[in-house]
Each structure stands twice: as structure tokens, then as C-alpha cells.
Amino acid sequence: MFEIAVDVGGTFADFVVREQQGRTYTAKVPSSLDDPLQPMLRGLTELAHRFGLSLPDFLGQTEKFIHGTTVGINALLQGQGVKTALITTEGFRDALELRRSRLAEQWNFHQVLPPVLVPRFLRLGLRERMDYRGVSLKAVDSAQVKEIAAFLQREEVEAVAVCLLFACRNPEHEIEFKERLQIHLPELFITLSSELSFQLGEYERTTTTVLNARLSPVLSHYLQDLRIHLRDQGLRVPISIAQNNGGLTDLEQASRRAVHSLFSGPAGGVKGGWALAREQGLSELVVADMGGTSFDVSLIRQGEMEMTPQAEIAGYPVQLPMLDIHTVGAGGGSIAWLDKGGMLRVGPQSAGAKPGPICYGLGGQEPTITDAALIMGLLDSSDFLGGRMPLDAQLAYQAIETKIARPLGLSVHEAAYAIYQVALSLMIDAVYLMTVKKGYDPRSFALAAVGGALPLFATALAAGAGIQRVEVPELAPVFCAQGLHHARFQFEVLRSIVEELGKVPNPQWYDVFVEMQHQVDQELTRLGVKSEQRRYVWSADLKYPDQHHELNITLSGNLKDLAVWQQLTKDFHHTHQKLYGYSQTEKPLELVNFRLLAIEKEEPFSEWKAQGAMFKDPSMNDDVAKNATPRIKQRSIYWRGSFQAMKVYPWQGLEVGGCIEGPALIQKEYTTILVEEHCQAKIDPVGNLSIIIGKDGRENECQNG
């Protein structure tokens, strides 16, 4: 039997398959924006052949199928989505365009704002009103609903977002409107804000609802096509979809809530980092993932994944809890260019999978980070993607010479190294943003270098950020797909309260708790999670009076125990002191939201390890590869202003405990690791590469053969 995890990114689709005996096999194929199903079927067919099976036989023996997709985020970034209308309380239809009346760059009055998601003529005011407590002041005008239905039909609207004032306190008017509208337009896709974001924040809630309405039909169409294709090819189990919070949901839920899966691929990488931290006994870990399109940074702190209550994507706020991932346009396909002042820039534009970097020979015209790495000698043109995709160094050389080197008065190799350094500076800034600017000391973290491209930058990135240890997992090039194997079903609900937190909890809250518990249990039951497999995490969002932002504090213990609420107050003051350097214990606290996260339990660590959750590279399962004598080569590398001969080691020939002293390259299927001077690398007992940064010759632990 097989477990399959697939992460389809912007440049490559990654596959990790585990069989019952614990062996793991991987595949990596180029993505296709025109036909997202094509790389899926191609990769699965390739893996089926490795097992000596036809695709129907392979899928017929599959007991779990997990998918991380970028269909939703790609549609958002490309300005795609179905024709959408917005229904708001009468008089509030312009909230979407007024935004928050502030600029990200406050002194840049020429700043270009992201397009308004719904044109004004498709933003309709509904005659109804709910007050801030959730009390109905004016009922929904049922006659107007019929008029709205006729207008939507006439305009050929494909989806409707409904965001009524204070629906987060009482959703009755939204539900009533939806029911009445569906009488006239039963096939229309309708998203209610109360189904997505049950909290205050009018603009944020509206934007989240509109994004979901625009993108869900696009994602639903893809997922239903995927389900049909895989079913026709023999898949008999449901497809699970990764969510922004690191958990899983099913196809039905994902098709209706596209905004929950915008970061489903990168979320797999964070989940993989969490598993790596458990495996290595690391409590603090920076997970840095460089693929073909972007560079993503996330943190594991005190053994847990860092979350954020909301995020901004392509300039639009998404008011949903998700893993805290910072992304910059510095992937292998990110384009190098000169601005109007002649300054070298890298990204955020990307060459993507097609045409891709110039050296792919697929029609690319703009130099990229991958082209620069090839010219520097860091990549082997004959061994890219395991030798299945030869690279054209001459095309890359000519493009860098024409577009970068000559205008800057540099040699081609100097220009390539400059591209590398600019990309590296973007990565260091991103790591600083996630550590130093949040009050964390990067020296207390290790760095997980994952993705197909990052191992070339890992030691330089760690040194630049002050990190002393780098972990390159054995399946680093397909790490997001690997991480999806560790994901479990989970579901979160929120209730907005907004009242003072007294010494004694409000008795009415217990009715809210019962309702929340019932909602999450209902969803997990639908997903097939048994009651004994469930774990619950209660928390509250609190703030001082007149503050704009809340802190999320975990509630531990029996909620009917008074000591739990006293501890909640203490924990808030302590956390505020730690984050901001002060606390105001004399002030009352304002309770804003209750949250309940229900999670399918993970296996105990000992059992998890025994079951083979420490993923192994397929070559490590090949006896021929195991017993082969490693062929150490040398390659001329342009590094720090000069050419130098650098040893190149094959990964599959490295022995556990054997040490490699930098400078050196370690070549592996789908990636290459650069070990800089004064760094030492060892394969640990579970097959990962550990690199210690900054070792000098007097502390040499390596035994050179």
C-alpha cells in the first residue's frame, strides 16, 4: 500500500511516496500553469513505473493521497477569478475600496494600490441592519432580494460575496439572504463572511470573503477535474487538501473555501520543519525554503509552528489564522534586472516553469538566479534534475553578458556572482524580519535549508544571519511534499466577544463554548476523525483598552475552573512584557475573540519514528548505490572574485559520520549543497546533512581520506 503527497509549485511539482515497508521514493517534474493536471499525471506515472506498476495499479493500491496546490494563489497573483458581486449592508458598499485609508509606504503618494476586487456597479447595498451586539434593527428586505437576483443574472455574475455589518456577531441576516437568493439562483456560488471569518474588522472581513468568492470556483473546477482524472485512473481513496494552517481538509471543504488553501504548498514545508525539529531535538528552527519562484521563511519556536491571525497576500488582507510565512521573490527562476538608476535587482518577477531560466532552453529571455549559479559553476549542466534536464550554459552566458555584465562594466562571471549576492541579501533580510525584528536572537536557531535551490545559499545565509548550524534534510528538494505526510485533519472556529475580562468569567460564555465544541466535532466527524483521535486547543485574543492589535493566549485546563482565567490574565501580561518590553498590570483586559482548534492527534514520537517517518532518499534504498565507491570530482567555481578548484562529492556515497570540510560541493539528485570554507558537514544517523558554520582549521573534526 502507498501514501502519496504531491506539492505542485509555481515551477516544479514534487512527489513523495511512502510504501508500507517504510521505503520512500520521490519525483520532481516541471509545473504547467496552462494545464495543472499534466505534471500531476506525469509525476504519478513516473513513480508507478519505478514500482513496476501501471498507473491504475499504483493508484489502486494507494491508501492516502495528500495534495498541496498553488492554483488559488496563482489565480490571485495573475488577477484571475470568476466574475464576482459583493452584497453589503446598505451604505457600506465602498468599504472595499476605502480600505484602511493608509499606505504601506506612508510617504509614497504615488504608490500603486492593488486593484479593487469588485467594480462599484457590482457592489450592492442590502436594506437590513444589525447593531454591534448582534441585535437585528432592520429585517432583510425580501422584495429587494428578488431585484438583486435579476440584476446578478442579467450581469452573468458567477459568484457572490456577502458581508453584512456585524454578521460576525449574528449571522442570521446573511444566512437568510443566502437562502432567499438561492431560491432564484440555485446554481450561483455564494460565500458568507460568517462562514469564513467570525471576527471584527470590516475591510479585512470583506476582502477575505470576496477573495474566497472569486477564487473558490477556480479551485473547485481544478479539484473536481483532478478527482475525476485520478478516479478514472484507479484512485479509490478521498483526496486530502493542505490548508494554510498546516492541517488538512477534504475536497468538499477546500472547493468552497479556497482562501484556506492559498499557502497549502508552503504550509507543507513548515510542517516538515516541525517534524525535522522533533527528529533532531531542536526547539528553535528557521525553515528557509527556496524553490523556483520564491523564498519562504518560517519559524519553529519552542518546538511549535509560528502562527499569525491574519496575513497580507498580494496586497490584500486575509483574515484567517495561518502559519506565519514570509515570502520574497528570490527563487531559482527570479529574474535579474537593472532599474532606471542602473542598480542590479533580483525578482520579484519570475520566469516560472515555462519559459523558465534561459539555460532551460525553453525560450526564456531574462537572466535568473539559476542562470547565474550555472555560470559560476555551482550547477552541473549535465546533471540537473538527475541528468534528465541538461542546461545550456552558452545561452545563460550570452544573456547575462548582454543584459547585466556590459551595462555594469563587469565580466560575465562577476555579474553572475553579483546576482548571487543580491539574492543572498534578500534572503538574509527575510530571515532578519522573522527573527531580529520580532525580538528573537537568530544565534539561538538552527537553519533548515530546503527546496531545490536553497542548499547553494545555505552556508552563506546562515553566516550572514548569525546562525551556527544548518540542517539539509535528506529530502530537502521535495521538502514541502514530505511535510504533507505529517499533516493531519484540523478545523478551527472563532467567536467574537468584545467585552472586559473580569475576575469571574461571564456565565454566557459557557453557552458559546458548547456551541463551538459542537461545531468542530461536527466537522471532524464529517472528515472521519474518531472522537478518541481528537485534540483540542482553546485560546483567547486579548488586548489592553484602546489597543489596535490583540495577543493570542492559550487557555489551559478546565474552562470552568476560576484558576484558568486568572492564569490567562497573568500569561497575557507576561507575553506583552516579553514582546514589547512593558506591561500594564494595573489595567483591565479586553477580551476580543475565543478560538477553538480541533486537531487529529499525531502519533507519539517514539511510534512515529518506529514507523519510518524519518524519510529516506530512494538512492539510500538501492543496494548498488549503497555499495558504490563515491567518485569525488573537481570543478572550477567562480567564488569571491576568483576561480578556484572545488571538490564535488556525490551525496549517495557519503558515509554516516563521515565529515567533509569546506570549500566543497555535495551533489544530489534535484539539488546541490555548497559547503563554504571553514564549514564542516556530516551525514547524521538518520540521513540528514548537518553543517557547522565557521569552524576553522584549529577545530578541525574532519578526517580527510
KOLDREN-485120 format. One record per residue (C-alpha): residue in three letters; x, y, z. Coordinates in steps of 0.05 Angstrom, whole numbers, padded with zeros to 5 digits, always signed. Layout:
BEGIN
AlaXYZ
...
END
This chain:
BEGIN
Met+00000+00000+00000
Phe+00023+00071-00015
Glu+00017+00140+00016
Ile+00025+00196-00035
Ala+00039+00270-00022
Val+00042+00319-00080
Asp+00062+00393-00077
Val+00050+00429-00143
Gly+00090+00494-00140
Gly+00099+00550-00190
Thr+00160+00518-00222
Phe+00162+00445-00203
Ala+00114+00392-00178
Asp+00144+00349-00122
Phe+00122+00279-00104
Val+00139+00237-00043
Val+00111+00166-00039
Arg+00118+00120+00021
Glu+00104+00046+00015
Gln+00082+00000+00071
Gln+00153-00024+00085
Gly+00174+00048+00100
Arg+00214+00060+00037
Thr+00206+00128+00004
Tyr+00210+00148-00068
Thr+00210+00218-00099
Ala+00198+00251-00165
Lys+00203+00323-00190
Val+00174+00348-00255
Pro+00164+00418-00285
Ser+00097+00451-00269
Ser+00049+00476-00321
Leu+00006+00538-00309
Asp-00034+00523-00372
Asp-00053+00452-00350
Pro-00040+00439-00276
Leu-00064+00366-00284
Gln-00009+00349-00334
Pro+00050+00350-00284
Met+00007+00312-00234
Leu-00006+00254-00281
Arg+00065+00255-00308
Gly+00097+00251-00239
Leu+00050+00196-00215
Thr+00063+00156-00279
Glu+00138+00162-00268
Leu+00131+00137-00196
Ala+00086+00079-00217
His+00139+00056-00266
Arg+00191+00057-00211
Phe+00149+00006-00174
Gly+00139-00034-00238
Leu+00065-00018-00239
Ser+00016+00014-00286
Leu-00015+00079-00262
Pro-00083+00046-00247
Asp-00049-00009-00207
Phe-00007+00042-00169
Leu-00065+00087-00152
Gly-00109+00027-00136
Gln-00060+00008-00081
Thr-00058+00078-00052
Glu-00090+00087+00017
Lys-00075+00161+00027
Phe-00069+00219-00022
Ile-00049+00289+00001
His-00044+00350-00044
Gly-00015+00419-00035
Thr-00035+00465-00092
Thr-00019+00535-00117
Val-00080+00540-00163
Gly-00114+00591-00117
Ile-00053+00635-00103
Asn-00033+00634-00177
Ala-00103+00657-00197
Leu-00099+00714-00146
Leu-00029+00736-00168
Gln-00049+00735-00241
Gly-00113+00775-00228
Gln-00157+00716-00248
Gly-00221+00692-00216
Val-00294+00689-00234
Lys-00339+00750-00242
Thr-00360+00767-00171
Ala-00411+00813-00139
Leu-00409+00839-00067
Ile-00471+00847-00023
Thr-00461+00893+00037
Thr-00506+00929+00085
Glu-00536+00990+00050
Gly-00488+01049+00055
Phe-00426+01006+00064
Arg-00410+00982-00006
Asp-00348+01025-00012
Ala-00312+00995+00047
Leu-00276+00950-00002
Glu-00247+01010-00039
Leu-00235+01056+00020
Arg-00191+01001+00050
Arg-00159+01026+00114
Ser-00142+01095+00087
Arg-00069+01084+00098
Leu-00009+01068+00055
Ala+00042+01013+00065
Glu+00094+01066+00048
Gln+00064+01125+00083
Trp+00104+01179+00048
Asn+00098+01150-00022
Phe+00036+01184-00051
His+00048+01152-00119
Gln+00044+01082-00090
Val+00004+01036-00135
Leu-00051+01001-00095
Pro-00075+00931-00115
Pro-00137+00934-00159
Val-00205+00936-00125
Leu-00231+00865-00126
Val-00303+00883-00146
Pro-00322+00942-00190
Arg-00371+00991-00159
Phe-00431+00973-00202
Leu-00426+00901-00176
Arg-00424+00924-00104
Leu-00496+00925-00079
Gly-00525+00952-00014
Leu-00577+00908+00020
Arg-00631+00941+00062
Glu-00621+00909+00130
Arg-00584+00927+00195
Met-00554+00892+00254
Asp-00525+00930+00313
Tyr-00456+00919+00344
Arg-00485+00869+00395
Gly-00517+00827+00340
Val-00588+00852+00352
Ser-00630+00859+00289
Leu-00652+00931+00278
Lys-00680+00923+00207
Ala-00700+00857+00175
Val-00675+00836+00107
Asp-00717+00867+00051
Ser-00743+00804+00017
Ala-00770+00844-00043
Gln-00701+00872-00056
Val-00671+00802-00057
Lys-00712+00787-00119
Glu-00687+00851-00152
Ile-00615+00833-00135
Ala-00624+00763-00164
Ala-00650+00792-00230
Phe-00590+00840-00233
Leu-00540+00785-00220
Gln-00570+00741-00273
Arg-00570+00798-00323
Glu-00497+00814-00309
Glu-00478+00740-00314
Val-00446+00741-00245
Glu-00414+00674-00227
Ala-00402+00684-00152
Val-00429+00728-00096
Ala-00393+00751-00033
Val-00440+00771+00025
Cys-00411+00813+00081
Leu-00463+00847+00123
Leu-00448+00894+00181
Phe-00436+00857+00247
Ala-00452+00789+00216
Cys-00393+00765+00259
Arg-00437+00777+00320
Asn-00501+00748+00289
Pro-00502+00714+00221
Glu-00577+00708+00215
His-00586+00762+00162
Glu-00530+00733+00119
Ile-00560+00664+00123
Glu-00630+00689+00108
Phe-00605+00728+00047
Lys-00568+00667+00020
Glu-00629+00622+00028
Arg-00674+00673-00007
Leu-00624+00685-00064
Gln-00615+00611-00077
Ile-00689+00605-00090
His-00679+00648-00152
Leu-00607+00627-00169
Pro-00595+00557-00142
Glu-00530+00546-00181
Leu-00497+00611-00161
Phe-00435+00604-00116
Ile-00446+00644-00052
Thr-00396+00658+00003
Leu-00418+00687+00070
Ser-00369+00725+00113
Ser-00397+00688+00174
Glu-00375+00622+00142
Leu-00303+00645+00138
Ser-00284+00699+00187
Phe-00325+00706+00250
Gln-00289+00768+00276
Leu-00289+00843+00274
Gly-00252+00882+00221
Glu-00299+00906+00166
Tyr-00249+00915+00110
Glu-00209+00853+00126
Arg-00271+00810+00132
Thr-00299+00837+00067
Thr-00235+00826+00028
Thr-00228+00755+00054
Thr-00299+00740+00034
Val-00291+00770-00036
Leu-00226+00732-00048
Asn-00260+00667-00029
Ala-00318+00681-00076
Arg-00272+00698-00134
Leu-00224+00640-00125
Ser-00266+00582-00100
Pro-00299+00566-00167
Val-00230+00565-00199
Leu-00201+00519-00147
Ser-00264+00476-00146
His-00261+00466-00221
Tyr-00188+00443-00215
Leu-00201+00397-00156
Gln-00262+00365-00188
Asp-00223+00353-00252
Leu-00167+00323-00210
Arg-00215+00278-00172
Ile-00247+00253-00237
His-00179+00241-00272
Leu-00149+00204-00213
Arg-00213+00164-00201
Asp-00213+00143-00274
Gln-00140+00122-00266
Gly-00156+00078-00206
Leu-00153+00122-00143
Arg-00204+00096-00093
Val-00190+00140-00032
Pro-00210+00212-00019
Ile-00161+00268-00035
Ser-00139+00310+00025
Ile-00120+00383+00013
Ala-00068+00420+00054
Gln-00090+00485+00087
Asn-00055+00550+00106
Asn-00054+00528+00180
Gly-00014+00465+00167
Gly-00074+00419+00173
Leu-00115+00380+00122
Thr-00186+00383+00097
Asp-00225+00345+00045
Leu-00242+00362-00027
Glu-00312+00386-00010
Gln-00289+00437+00042
Ala-00229+00460+00000
Ser-00274+00472-00061
Arg-00318+00520-00021
Arg-00262+00554+00018
Ala-00205+00570-00029
Val-00174+00623+00017
His-00159+00568+00067
Ser-00112+00535+00016
Leu-00074+00595-00014
Phe-00010+00574+00021
Ser-00022+00499+00022
Gly+00045+00482-00011
Pro+00090+00525+00034
Ala+00050+00502+00094
Gly+00075+00432+00079
Gly+00146+00458+00086
Val+00131+00488+00155
Lys+00100+00422+00176
Gly+00162+00387+00151
Gly+00205+00435+00192
Trp+00164+00418+00253
Ala+00177+00344+00242
Leu+00251+00357+00230
Ala+00256+00396+00295
Arg+00225+00337+00332
Glu+00273+00289+00297
Gln+00335+00330+00313
Gly+00314+00352+00383
Leu+00314+00426+00361
Ser+00268+00474+00396
Glu+00285+00535+00353
Leu+00290+00527+00277
Val+00288+00575+00218
Val+00256+00538+00159
Ala+00282+00571+00095
Asp+00253+00544+00030
Met+00278+00567-00038
Gly+00242+00537-00097
Gly+00237+00560-00168
Thr+00192+00621-00156
Ser+00200+00646-00084
Phe+00239+00644-00020
Asp+00196+00627+00041
Val+00217+00636+00115
Ser+00180+00608+00175
Leu+00198+00592+00247
Ile+00193+00534+00294
Arg+00195+00562+00365
Gln+00196+00520+00428
Gly+00180+00461+00383
Glu+00116+00492+00354
Met+00099+00524+00288
Glu+00090+00600+00290
Met+00020+00624+00272
Thr-00008+00692+00252
Pro-00082+00713+00260
Gln-00082+00743+00190
Ala-00036+00757+00132
Glu-00030+00801+00071
Ile-00027+00767+00004
Ala-00013+00807-00060
Gly-00033+00870-00021
Tyr-00099+00841+00004
Pro-00111+00823+00077
Val-00136+00753+00091
Gln-00169+00750+00159
Leu-00155+00677+00175
Pro-00106+00643+00223
Met-00049+00613+00183
Leu+00023+00593+00190
Asp+00069+00654+00194
Ile+00107+00650+00128
His+00145+00709+00099
Thr+00156+00705+00024
Val+00203+00744-00022
Gly+00213+00738-00097
Ala+00280+00703-00094
Gly+00271+00634-00124
Gly+00315+00599-00175
Gly+00273+00629-00231
Ser+00273+00700-00203
Ile+00295+00749-00257
Ala+00357+00794-00251
Trp+00347+00863-00280
Leu+00373+00935-00277
Asp+00328+00990-00252
Lys+00325+01061-00281
Gly+00385+01082-00239
Gly+00427+01023-00264
Met+00422+00985-00198
Leu+00422+00910-00201
Arg+00357+00879-00176
Val+00332+00808-00168
Gly+00258+00790-00170
Pro+00202+00791-00153
Gln+00186+00774-00225
Ser+00198+00701-00241
Ala+00209+00663-00305
Gly+00167+00607-00275
Ala+00166+00537-00303
Lys+00157+00559-00375
Pro+00195+00591-00406
Gly+00237+00586-00342
Pro+00310+00606-00335
Ile+00347+00617-00401
Cys+00391+00556-00390
Tyr+00329+00511-00393
Gly+00327+00525-00468
Leu+00251+00533-00467
Gly+00250+00604-00495
Gly+00268+00645-00433
Gln+00299+00713-00448
Glu+00314+00742-00380
Pro+00374+00720-00336
Thr+00355+00688-00270
Ile+00388+00663-00206
Thr+00393+00593-00236
Asp+00429+00621-00297
Ala+00478+00658-00251
Ala+00491+00595-00210
Leu+00506+00556-00273
Ile+00556+00608-00298
Met+00590+00608-00230
Gly+00599+00533-00237
Leu+00555+00516-00177
Leu+00509+00474-00221
Asp+00529+00416-00266
Ser+00497+00428-00334
Ser+00496+00353-00349
Asp+00466+00331-00282
Phe+00407+00378-00270
Leu+00345+00341-00245
Gly+00385+00277-00242
Gly+00410+00287-00314
Arg+00341+00290-00344
Met+00343+00364-00360
Pro+00410+00387-00389
Leu+00425+00461-00382
Asp+00451+00507-00436
Ala+00508+00548-00406
Gln+00521+00585-00471
Leu+00451+00615-00472
Ala+00457+00637-00399
Tyr+00526+00667-00412
Gln+00502+00709-00471
Ala+00441+00736-00434
Ile+00480+00756-00371
Glu+00534+00788-00414
Thr+00484+00829-00454
Lys+00434+00849-00400
Ile+00476+00853-00337
Ala+00551+00850-00347
Arg+00562+00901-00403
Pro+00516+00955-00374
Leu+00551+00948-00306
Gly+00621+00944-00335
Leu+00633+00874-00305
Ser+00656+00808-00332
Val+00602+00756-00341
His+00627+00716-00281
Glu+00629+00779-00238
Ala+00558+00795-00259
Ala+00535+00724-00243
Tyr+00567+00729-00174
Ala+00534+00797-00163
Ile+00465+00766-00179
Tyr+00481+00712-00127
Gln+00499+00764-00075
Val+00437+00807-00087
Ala+00393+00746-00080
Leu+00430+00727-00017
Ser+00419+00796+00014
Leu+00344+00789+00002
Met+00345+00723+00039
Ile+00384+00750+00098
Asp+00336+00808+00103
Ala+00277+00759+00104
Val+00309+00718+00160
Tyr+00322+00782+00200
Leu+00250+00804+00191
Met+00226+00738+00220
Thr+00276+00736+00278
Val+00311+00800+00299
Lys+00252+00846+00283
Lys+00208+00801+00326
Gly+00256+00803+00384
Tyr+00287+00734+00372
Asp+00361+00722+00371
Pro+00379+00684+00307
Arg+00440+00655+00341
Ser+00394+00611+00382
Phe+00364+00580+00319
Ala+00387+00527+00271
Leu+00372+00535+00197
Ala+00334+00482+00157
Ala+00356+00492+00084
Val+00302+00463+00040
Gly+00277+00469-00031
Gly+00315+00452-00093
Ala+00355+00517-00095
Leu+00370+00538-00023
Pro+00426+00489-00007
Leu+00470+00530-00054
Phe+00459+00591-00009
Ala+00452+00556+00059
Thr+00520+00566+00090
Ala+00526+00638+00065
Leu+00455+00653+00090
Ala+00469+00623+00158
Ala+00535+00661+00166
Gly+00501+00726+00145
Ala+00445+00717+00195
Gly+00490+00694+00252
Ile+00465+00622+00253
Gln+00515+00569+00271
Arg+00483+00505+00247
Val+00450+00484+00182
Glu+00407+00422+00171
Val+00398+00398+00099
Pro+00345+00343+00104
Glu+00354+00282+00060
Leu+00292+00300+00020
Ala+00306+00376+00020
Pro+00289+00385-00054
Val+00218+00358-00043
Phe+00211+00380+00029
Cys+00141+00411+00024
Ala+00114+00346-00005
Gln+00150+00308+00051
Gly+00119+00354+00103
Leu+00049+00339+00078
His+00057+00268+00102
His+00059+00295+00173
Ala-00004+00338+00166
Arg-00069+00317+00199
Phe-00141+00339+00194
Gln-00157+00401+00234
Phe-00212+00453+00240
Glu-00216+00519+00277
Val-00275+00562+00298
Leu-00276+00632+00327
Arg-00328+00673+00364
Ser-00322+00748+00372
Ile-00339+00772+00443
Val-00311+00842+00455
Glu-00321+00855+00528
Glu-00279+00867+00590
Leu-00246+00805+00620
Gly-00267+00808+00693
Lys-00242+00767+00751
Val-00300+00719+00741
Pro-00318+00694+00671
Asn-00385+00714+00642
Pro-00433+00654+00651
Gln-00459+00665+00580
Trp-00391+00646+00553
Tyr-00403+00574+00570
Asp-00461+00571+00521
Val-00412+00598+00468
Phe-00361+00544+00487
Val-00413+00489+00478
Glu-00433+00516+00410
Met-00360+00520+00387
Gln-00346+00449+00412
His-00406+00423+00375
Gln-00385+00457+00310
Val-00314+00429+00310
Asp-00337+00360+00329
Gln-00388+00361+00274
Glu-00335+00378+00223
Leu-00284+00326+00247
Thr-00338+00273+00247
Arg-00353+00291+00175
Leu-00279+00283+00160
Gly-00278+00215+00192
Val-00236+00232+00253
Lys-00257+00189+00312
Ser-00270+00223+00379
Glu-00211+00189+00413
Gln-00165+00215+00358
Arg-00182+00289+00372
Arg-00142+00341+00409
Tyr-00170+00410+00428
Val-00133+00476+00438
Trp-00173+00534+00468
Ser-00146+00605+00465
Ala-00167+00677+00472
Asp-00149+00741+00436
Leu-00137+00796+00488
Lys-00113+00868+00489
Tyr-00107+00929+00533
Pro-00162+00981+00525
Asp-00153+01025+00463
Gln-00100+00979+00433
His-00110+00962+00359
His-00080+00892+00359
Glu-00091+00832+00403
Leu-00047+00776+00431
Asn-00070+00704+00426
Ile-00061+00668+00493
Thr-00074+00594+00504
Leu-00126+00572+00555
Ser-00101+00511+00592
Gly-00144+00468+00637
Asn-00218+00463+00653
Leu-00253+00526+00628
Lys-00300+00523+00689
Asp-00240+00529+00736
Leu-00230+00601+00760
Ala-00155+00590+00764
Val-00153+00581+00688
Trp-00179+00652+00678
Gln-00132+00681+00730
Gln-00074+00647+00694
Leu-00098+00675+00627
Thr-00090+00747+00654
Lys-00020+00731+00681
Asp+00001+00699+00615
Phe-00023+00760+00575
His+00018+00809+00617
His+00079+00764+00614
Thr+00074+00756+00538
His+00063+00830+00528
Gln+00125+00845+00570
Lys+00167+00796+00531
Leu+00145+00821+00463
Tyr+00141+00896+00474
Gly+00185+00909+00535
Tyr+00129+00932+00581
Ser+00063+00910+00612
Gln+00006+00948+00647
Thr-00017+00901+00701
Glu-00060+00956+00732
Lys-00105+00960+00670
Pro-00164+00914+00656
Leu-00160+00869+00595
Glu-00208+00869+00537
Leu-00229+00801+00510
Val-00239+00802+00435
Asn-00245+00731+00410
Phe-00248+00659+00433
Arg-00216+00606+00388
Leu-00221+00531+00388
Leu-00174+00490+00345
Ala-00191+00416+00338
Ile-00135+00372+00312
Glu-00129+00299+00293
Lys-00077+00272+00341
Glu-00007+00258+00315
Glu+00027+00192+00333
Pro+00073+00193+00395
Phe+00144+00210+00374
Ser+00171+00140+00391
Glu+00118+00106+00349
Trp+00124+00158+00294
Lys+00199+00145+00289
Ala+00189+00069+00291
Gln+00140+00073+00233
Gly+00194+00102+00188
Ala+00172+00174+00189
Met+00245+00193+00182
Phe+00242+00196+00106
Lys+00298+00163+00066
Asp+00322+00182-00003
Pro+00307+00128-00055
Ser+00381+00120-00071
Met+00394+00100+00001
Asn+00348+00041-00010
Asp+00387+00019-00071
Asp+00439-00033-00052
Val+00480-00017-00114
Ala+00483+00057-00096
Lys+00499+00039-00023
Asn+00558-00003-00041
Ala+00585+00040-00096
Thr+00651+00075-00086
Pro+00639+00150-00088
Arg+00672+00186-00146
Ile+00699+00252-00120
Lys+00707+00303-00176
Gln+00734+00373-00181
Arg+00701+00433-00213
Ser+00724+00504-00226
Ile+00679+00552-00187
Tyr+00678+00627-00191
Trp+00675+00650-00119
Arg+00691+00715-00085
Gly+00726+00746-00145
Ser+00767+00688-00170
Phe+00764+00618-00197
Gln+00780+00561-00151
Ala+00780+00486-00157
Met+00728+00456-00111
Lys+00716+00383-00094
Val+00649+00354-00114
Tyr+00622+00296-00072
Pro+00563+00252-00091
Trp+00512+00250-00035
Gln+00496+00177-00042
Gly+00568+00158-00029
Leu+00574+00195+00037
Glu+00581+00152+00099
Val+00544+00166+00164
Gly+00591+00205+00209
Gly+00639+00220+00153
Cys+00660+00293+00151
Ile+00670+00340+00093
Glu+00710+00403+00103
Gly+00693+00464+00060
Pro+00700+00491+00010
Ala+00664+00435-00026
Leu+00601+00418-00065
Ile+00557+00359-00050
Gln+00516+00338-00110
Lys+00449+00304-00100
Glu+00391+00287-00145
Tyr+00350+00352-00152
Thr+00398+00396-00112
Thr+00470+00416-00097
Ile+00497+00437-00029
Leu+00553+00488-00023
Val+00596+00479+00039
Glu+00637+00542+00046
Glu+00707+00550+00073
His+00713+00539+00149
Cys+00648+00499+00149
Gln+00643+00425+00163
Ala+00589+00377+00141
Lys+00569+00308+00166
Ile+00515+00258+00150
Asp+00478+00243+00214
Pro+00449+00175+00234
Val+00381+00189+00203
Gly+00410+00212+00136
Asn+00408+00288+00141
Leu+00468+00332+00127
Ser+00489+00375+00187
Ile+00535+00434+00173
Ile+00572+00472+00227
Ile+00586+00544+00206
Gly+00652+00579+00219
Lys+00697+00521+00241
Asp+00770+00539+00229
Gly+00828+00493+00219
Arg+00847+00491+00293
Glu+00779+00460+00309
Asn+00780+00411+00250
Glu+00738+00350+00265
Cys+00741+00322+00195
Gln+00781+00262+00174
Asn+00801+00271+00103
Gly+00812+00208+00062
END
